[in-house]
Amino acid sequence: MELLEAIRGRYTADAFGEEAPPRDVIELLIECAVWAPNHQLTEPWTFHVVAGQAREEMGQVLVEWLKGTHPSTPDQEALDQASRTAMRSPVMIAVGQTVDPEGEAVRDLEDYAACCAAVQNLMLAAHAEGLVTKWGTGRTSRNSALKEFLGLTERDRIVGYIFLGYPAEEPPSDRERTPPKISWQGL
Ligand SMILES: Cc1cc2nc3c(=O)[nH]c(=O)nc-3n(C[C@H](O)[C@H](O)[C@H](O)COP(=O)(O)O)c2cc1C
């Protein structure tokens, strides 16, 4: 697929087929992700693939966390929602940022930017491979129990949960962008 077509054609999916993309395809997407620019070649990213039964285990981690931290008993709907967190697609890739506690703020910002560029690379590569993605964040991205489940340390950052799979519905026809604000000087 041509690059400009991929950039314009990638979209956030709401529905995913049940079949999981093969491991070598997932490896290809991650290999594309790490070609993102990263200042001083810090390579600040880590990738955490959760599929099959592990998605239920991840949901259970969230349920237990919710039960433990909620001031009153969390309602059943919240628990059900937590248990389904990773079930919306056959594969979920959490993208982590390794954070240096001694590092300067500017380095943290640059590393976060590099991780975001890596996510975009991954999603564009997925689109080129006929797959669809959704970048999720939310408050679970600051959840210690989940970080531990994924193999991240407490100080690391979850940049996004990338839900991945084959398309289960037509691409949205109403995607649009407003014209970009551009300031020109000298051209
Ligand atoms: C940092 C970031 C976090 C996002 N988090 C969510 C999310 O939690 N839930 C969601 O439905 N979409 C999330 N999105 C996807 C955006 O809503 C989506 O990209 C936007 O609506 C534009 O649609 P498009 O990707 O089809 O162009 C996130 C996107 C980014 C960049």
Ligand as a Chemical Component Dictionary entry (heavy atoms), coordinates in Angstrom:
data_LIG
# 
_chem_comp.id                   LIG 
_chem_comp.type                 NON-POLYMER 
_chem_comp.pdbx_formal_charge   0 
_chem_comp.three_letter_code    LIG 
# 
loop_
_chem_comp_atom.comp_id 
_chem_comp_atom.atom_id 
_chem_comp_atom.alt_atom_id 
_chem_comp_atom.type_symbol 
_chem_comp_atom.charge 
_chem_comp_atom.model_Cartn_x 
_chem_comp_atom.model_Cartn_y 
_chem_comp_atom.model_Cartn_z 
_chem_comp_atom.pdbx_ordinal 
LIG C1  C1  C 0 -3.384  9.400  22.922 1  
LIG C2  C2  C 0 -4.658  8.873  22.357 2  
LIG C3  C3  C 0 -5.558  8.261  23.202 3  
LIG C4  C4  C 0 -6.770  7.749  22.713 4  
LIG N1  N1  N 0 -7.614  7.134  23.590 5  
LIG C5  C5  C 0 -8.787  6.661  23.149 6  
LIG C6  C6  C 0 -9.669  6.017  24.044 7  
LIG O1  O1  O 0 -9.383  5.871  25.243 8  
LIG N2  N2  N 0 -10.837 5.551  23.549 9  
LIG C7  C7  C 0 -11.176 5.696  22.217 10 
LIG O2  O2  O 0 -12.256 5.273  21.831 11 
LIG N3  N3  N 0 -10.337 6.272  21.342 12 
LIG C8  C8  C 0 -9.153  6.766  21.772 13 
LIG N4  N4  N 0 -8.278  7.345  20.880 14 
LIG C9  C9  C 0 -8.610  7.355  19.453 15 
LIG C10 C10 C 0 -9.178  8.702  19.014 16 
LIG O3  O3  O 0 -10.438 8.898  19.601 17 
LIG C11 C11 C 0 -9.254  8.716  17.477 18 
LIG O4  O4  O 0 -7.964  8.668  16.953 19 
LIG C12 C12 C 0 -9.986  9.936  16.950 20 
LIG O5  O5  O 0 -11.340 9.854  17.227 21 
LIG C13 C13 C 0 -9.786  10.138 15.461 22 
LIG O6  O6  O 0 -10.286 9.039  14.754 23 
LIG P1  P1  P 0 -9.383  8.274  13.676 24 
LIG O7  O7  O 0 -8.291  7.564  14.436 25 
LIG O8  O8  O 0 -10.331 7.313  12.997 26 
LIG O9  O9  O 0 -8.825  9.279  12.721 27 
LIG C14 C14 C 0 -7.074  7.856  21.335 28 
LIG C15 C15 C 0 -6.147  8.470  20.479 29 
LIG C16 C16 C 0 -4.965  8.962  20.973 30 
LIG C17 C17 C 0 -3.970  9.618  20.032 31 
# 
loop_
_chem_comp_bond.comp_id 
_chem_comp_bond.atom_id_1 
_chem_comp_bond.atom_id_2 
_chem_comp_bond.value_order 
_chem_comp_bond.pdbx_ordinal 
LIG C1  C2  SING 1  
LIG C2  C3  SING 2  
LIG C2  C16 DOUB 3  
LIG C3  C4  DOUB 4  
LIG C4  N1  SING 5  
LIG C4  C14 SING 6  
LIG N1  C5  DOUB 7  
LIG C5  C6  SING 8  
LIG C5  C8  SING 9  
LIG C6  O1  DOUB 10 
LIG C6  N2  SING 11 
LIG N2  C7  SING 12 
LIG C7  O2  DOUB 13 
LIG C7  N3  SING 14 
LIG N3  C8  DOUB 15 
LIG C8  N4  SING 16 
LIG N4  C9  SING 17 
LIG N4  C14 SING 18 
LIG C9  C10 SING 19 
LIG C10 O3  SING 20 
LIG C10 C11 SING 21 
LIG C11 O4  SING 22 
LIG C11 C12 SING 23 
LIG C12 O5  SING 24 
LIG C12 C13 SING 25 
LIG C13 O6  SING 26 
LIG O6  P1  SING 27 
LIG P1  O7  DOUB 28 
LIG P1  O8  SING 29 
LIG P1  O9  SING 30 
LIG C14 C15 DOUB 31 
LIG C15 C16 SING 32 
LIG C16 C17 SING 33 
# 
